[in-house]
Amino acid sequence: MLNKVLIANRGEIALRVLRACKELGISTVAVHSTADNAAMHVRLADESVCIGPPPARDSYLNIPQILAACEISGADAVHPGYGFLSENARFAEICEAHNVTFIGPTAEHIRQMGDKIEAKRTAERLGIPVVPGSPGAVTDDSEALRIARDIGFPVLIKAASGGGGRGMKVAETERDLSMALATARAEAGAAFGDDSVYIEKYLATPRHIEIQVFGDGAGNAIHLGERDCSLQRRHQKVWEEARSPALDDAQRQRIGEICANAMAQMKYRGAGTIEFLYENGEFYFIEMNTRLQVEHPVTEAITGLDLVHEQIRVASGQGLSRTQSEITFSGHAIECRINAEDPRTFVPSPGTISYYHAPGGLGVRVDSGVYQGYAIPPFYDSLIGKLIVHGRTRQECMMRLRRALDEIIVDGVKTTLPLFQDLIENPDIQAGNYDIHWLEHYLKERASL
């Protein structure tokens, strides 16, 4: 087992990793910017090292500073959390070159699956179903038009690098294609330093289904079922469920086995998530995230498996703790991402939390690094916590979520809690009847009232 883990992240995920390390008897090192001096994970870690000023490029993305913190503290491993450097292949290589274990996949796999065009080619080779589209980046408008006609309009133009909806445009007709390509290339170049784009068939009413996988790096891999992440705003997930209300047992077993077999063939190491669009009973691969996901707690709730423990175990060379036959699924879980934002305009709302009360009771979990008197800095992502509930059935889970939303109090800043209180009373949400466009339509209608 590892001796000392440096947590190269902040916020709730840094605290989540810290807690797992403490349970395993592993010493922890928190790195932080000057804006995060009073963060909860900094207070609770065995050691802390300031790595720079507030801008992420000067602190949480500063690889030399993080490696220096490893040397100063004697950390023999780094957990990158999610975001920041978690999918940076160069960072993984540098860690390993300095005899620091990177708790994640190999640099080769991060690089391979981080490029969406190469990831799609890899998925096809491994037998994972993919969305019809261009075999690689489209280089000119005439080629793009030929491919789009073959696929059939509407089509989706997507950045080859990056995500989060940037560099993504829909062309409804041939007349829209040239402008959509130009706009997508400009956004991709500005956001990722790479203006390469590719084309996929645009699916009208799909759900977003993802499969959690784990591999030991030696050819053994398992899946931990699916999560439904269809409730999204601007391609950012808002509400996640496990398991999906849209799938039956045969469908989830089939796609889970396909994903686990693919990871075994790759000799993939650690946690990963394979994401699909799902429509009319068919799955279409869109990307793979080679890291822990924000929504991993819903998988933990229905499997009873601690995913961070498992990451550390695999990184230590101890292999997977369970075989596929030992994975069982129990009940239903939902996660709501609580952001410090205006619930109607979604404008960020940094500031000091004047009063905070977390909900409790059977089946309720809160992952958050905030506390009463904590000042939310304006420099980072607005996520301040995740509310996770679990029940024997989806109906029981919704009952607990309603209660938990009534109990939680975050005063002093605006949050998205009122949005979830509205959503849980909506008949479509109660019935599990929604797709990836549902929330955008709902918010548009609400804004017009």
N, C-alpha and C positions, 0 to 999 in steps of 0.2 A: 504494500500500500504506500501511497505517496506520503511524504512527511509534512510538507508545508506548501500550501496553494496560494498563489497570488491571484486575486480576483480583479481582472482587468475590465471592470465595468462599474456601474453606479445604480442607484435606485433600487427598485424592488427585486430585480434579478440578482444584483450583488448580494442583497440580504438573503435571498433564496439559496444561493450557492454557499454562503457563509454558514447557514444553518445545517446544510447537508454535511459540510466538512466537520463541523463541531460534533455532529452525531457519530461520525466515523473516527473521531479522535485525531483529526488532522488540523494542524495549526494554520491560521489564516493571516493573509496580508491584504489590507485594503489599500488600493491606490485611489487618489482623489485629486480633483482640481481645487483651487482656492475657494471656488463657489460652493464646494461640497464639504467644507471643514466639519460641519455639524451634522452630516448625513448619518443615518442610523447604522449603516454597515461600517462606517468609519468608527463609530463609538463602540461597536461590539467586536470588531476584529481584534486579534491578538496583537497585531502591529498595523501601523498605517504609514504610508509614504505619500507626501504631496508631490505630484508629478507635473504641475504647471498651472497656468492661469485658466480662467473659465472656458475660453473657446476650445471645443473638442479637438481641433487640429493641433493645439498646443498641449493637450493633456491626454485625454482618453484615446486619441489616435496617434500619439507620439511614441512610436516604437522604441527609439533609443532611451527615452525616459522610463518606459515600462521595463525594458531589459535591465536598466540601471537599478530600478527598484528591486528586481529579482536578485541581482548581485548583492545589493546592500542588505537585504533581508535574509538571503540564503534560501529563497523559495526554490523548490525543485520542480514546480509545475505551475502552469497558468491556466485558469478557466476564463474564457473570453465572454461568457454569458451569451447574449444575442445583441445584434447591432454592432456598432463600432468596429472592432477588429475580428469579430467572430468568424467571418467568411473571407478573411484576407490571407490568401495562400502564402504570400511573402512573409507575413508575421509568423505563420506556422513553421515555415522553413527556418527563419531566424531563431525561433525558440529552440527548435531541435538542434540547430548548429551550436547553440550555447548550452547544450545538455539540460535544457528545461523542457519538461514534458508539456506538450500542447494538448489540453483535454478537448479533443475533437478529432475530426477526420484527418487524413494525410493531406499535405499540401496539393498533391496530385489530384485527389478527389475533389477538393475545394475548387481548384482551378477548372477541372473538367466539368463540374456541374454548375459552376458559377457563370459560365458563358452559356446563354440560353440556347444558342444554335447548336453548340457542341453537346449540351445536355440533351437536347431533343434527339440528336443523332445517336447518342449513347442509349437513351431510353428505347428507341426503335430497335437497336441492336440487341438489347436485353429482353425484348418481348413486352415492353410496356406500351399500351395503346397511346397514340399521340393525335393531336389535332391536325387535320389536313392543312398543309401550308408549304411555304418555300423550303427547299432543302438547306438553304443557308441564307446569308445576308443578300438582299436585293441591291444591285449596284446602279440600276438606272430605271427610269419610269416605264420604258417600253417593256423591259423584263417583268417589272412589277405588274403591269397591265395584263400581260400574257398569263402570269401565274394566277392573278385574281380572277380572270375569266375562267380558268380551269377549275378553280376552287368554287367559284360562284359568290356573287355579292350578297350581303355585305361582308367585308373583310376587316381584319384587325391588324394594324401596323404596330409592331412592338420593338422596343430597344433591345439590342442583343446583350447589353450589359445593364446591370442595375434592375430596379423594380420600383414598387410603390406607386405605380401608375404613371410615372414620368416617362416620356417618350412613347406613349401609347395613344393611338388615335384610331377611330372607326371611319372607314370609307363606305358609305351606304351604296353609292353608285360609281360608275366609271368617272363621272364628272368630279367626284370628290377625291379621287385617288391622288392626283398630283399634289394638291394642297395638303392632304393628310400626310403624305410621305415627307414633304418639306418641313412641316411642323414637327413631326415625330423626330426627324433627323436633327433638327435644331435643338429640341428639348433634350434629346439623348446626348448630344455633344456637350451641351452646357452642364448637364447633371453628372455625366459619367466620364467625360473626356473621350467618348467613343460614339460616333454618330451612326454606327451600323444598325440597321433595322431589318426585320424580317416580317413575313406576312403569314397570317393564320386565318382560317375560316372563323368568322364571327358567329358565335352561338347566341341565339336570341334570349333564351330563358334558362341558362344553366345554373346549377348549384356549384359551390366551391367545396369540394371534398378532398381531404388530405389524409394520407396514411403515415402513421408514425412507425419508423423502422429503427432497428438497432443491429449493428454488426460488430463482430469481435476482431475484424481485420484479418482473420485466418480462414475465411470462407464459411463461417456460420453466421446466420442472420435470422431475425424474427421480426414480426410486425405486431403492433399493439393496437390494432383496430383503427377506425377512422374518426375524424373530426369534421363536423359541418361548420364551415366558416363563411357562409353565404351572406350574412348580414354585414355589408360593407358600405363605407362612405369614401368616395374617391379612391377606391381600391385598397382602403385600409380596413382591416377587420375590426368589428365593434363588439360582436357577440358570437361566441363559439359553443358548439354542443358536441358531446360524445355520448351516445352514438347518433348518427344522422337520422332524422325522422323520415328521410326519403328512401333509405336502403332497407332491403330485407337481408336475412342472414346469409342466403346463398350469394348475393351480390358482394357483401362485405368480405365473405370468406374468399371469393374468387379474386378480387382485386388485392386483398391482403397477401395472398399466396404469391401472386404475380410480383408484388413489390419485394417481398422477402426473398424470393428466388433471385431477383435481379441484384439485390444487395449482396447475396451470397456469391454470385458470379463475379461481382466487382471486388470482392474481399473488402467491403466497406467497413470502416472502423468508427464506432461511436453512434451518436444519435443523428438521425436525419428525417426529413419529412418530404414525402413525394406528393405534390399537389396536382389536382385534376379539376377540370370542368366536367360536370356530369349532367347529361341531358338525354332524355328518352331511353334510359337504361344503359347508356354507353359512357365510358370513362375516356377522357382525353387529357394526356399529360400536358402540363404547362411549365412546371419547373420543379427543381429540388432544392430545398434549403438544407445546407450541410451544417446544421447547428441545432441547439435547443430552440423551440418555438415559444413565443409569448404565451400561447394557449396550452402549453404542456400540462398544466394542472388538471384539466378535464380528463386527460388520458390517465393520469395518476389516480384520479378519483374512481374510475371504473375498472382499473386493473389492480390497484393496490401496490403498484410498483413505483418506487422513487426513481425518477429518471435521472436526477443529478447523481444519486448514489451509483446508478448504473454507468453513467459517463465516467465517473472516477474509477470504478472497478475495471472497466474496459481499458482506460488509459494506463492503469497500473499493470496491465498484462494478465489480469485474472479471468478474462473471458466473461461471457454472459452469465447472469445468475440463474436464468430460467431458459428452458427450451420452449419451443412453440406450443407443445402439448401441455405445458404447465401454465400457460397464459389463459386466464379466465376473465370474463367480462361481467360486471355486476352493476345493474342499475343505469342511471342516466345522470349526466353532469352538464352544467352550463356555466360559462364564464362571461362576465361583463367587464369590459375594459373601462376603468374610470379615469377620465382625463380632466385636467384642470383647464377647462374650456367653457365658454358660454354654451349652454345646451341648445340654443337656437341658431346662433351664428357660427359657433365653433371657433371663435377667436380665442387664442390662449389667454389664460387668466393666472399668471404667476402672482405670488404674494405670500403672506404669512397666514398659516392655519390657526385661527383663533380658538377653535374647539373641534375636537375629533373624537368620535365614538365608533368603534368597529362593531358590527353585528356578531352574534354568536349563536350557539345552539347546535343541535345535531345536524350534521351534513353541511355546515357553513364554514368556509375558509376565506380568509382575506390575505392576499400577498401584497404588502405595501411597506414602503420605507418611511412613510410620513408619520408625524406625531403632532400633538398639540404644541404650538409655538414654532413649528418647523417652517422655514421660509423656502417656498418653492422657487428655484432660480429660473430666470427667463432664457437660459442658454441651451436647454436640452428639450428632448421630447416631452410632451405634456402628460404622458401617462403617469399617474400617481398611485395607482393600485389596481388590483384585480379582485373582483368578488366572484368566488367559485362556490356553487352549491351542488349537492349530490342527493339523489333520492332513489328509491327502488324503481320508480317509474318516471316517465317524463312529467306526468301530471303532478306527482309528489314533488319533483324537482322544481316545477314552476311555483307550487305553493310555498316552498321554502325560499325561493328567490323573491317572491312578493314580500314575504315577512322580512327578509334580510334588507331589502331595499327600504322598507319602512323604518328599520332600526338604525341604519348607518347615518352618521352625521359628519359632514365636513363643512365647517363654517370659516369664513374669512376670504374664500376664493370661490369663484363659480366652478361648477363641475357638471359633467354629463349625466349625473344621477337622475335628474328629472326625465331625460330621454328614455332611460330604461324603465322607469315607472310608467311611462306612456306605452312603451312597447309591450310590456307584459300584459296589458289590458286589451291589446289588439287581437281580434279574432284570428287573423292570419298567423300571427306569432303563436297564439295558443294552439292552433292546429298544426303548426310546423309547416305551413304552406307559404314558402317564400323562395326567391332566387337571388342571384347576386345584384339584380337591379332593384329589388323591392325597397330597400331602405332609401335609396336616392329618390325614388318616386314618392315615398311616404313623406320624406323631408320637404320635397318640393310642394306637395299638396298642403302640408302643415304651414309652410311659410306664406302661402297665399291666403290663409284664413285671417 
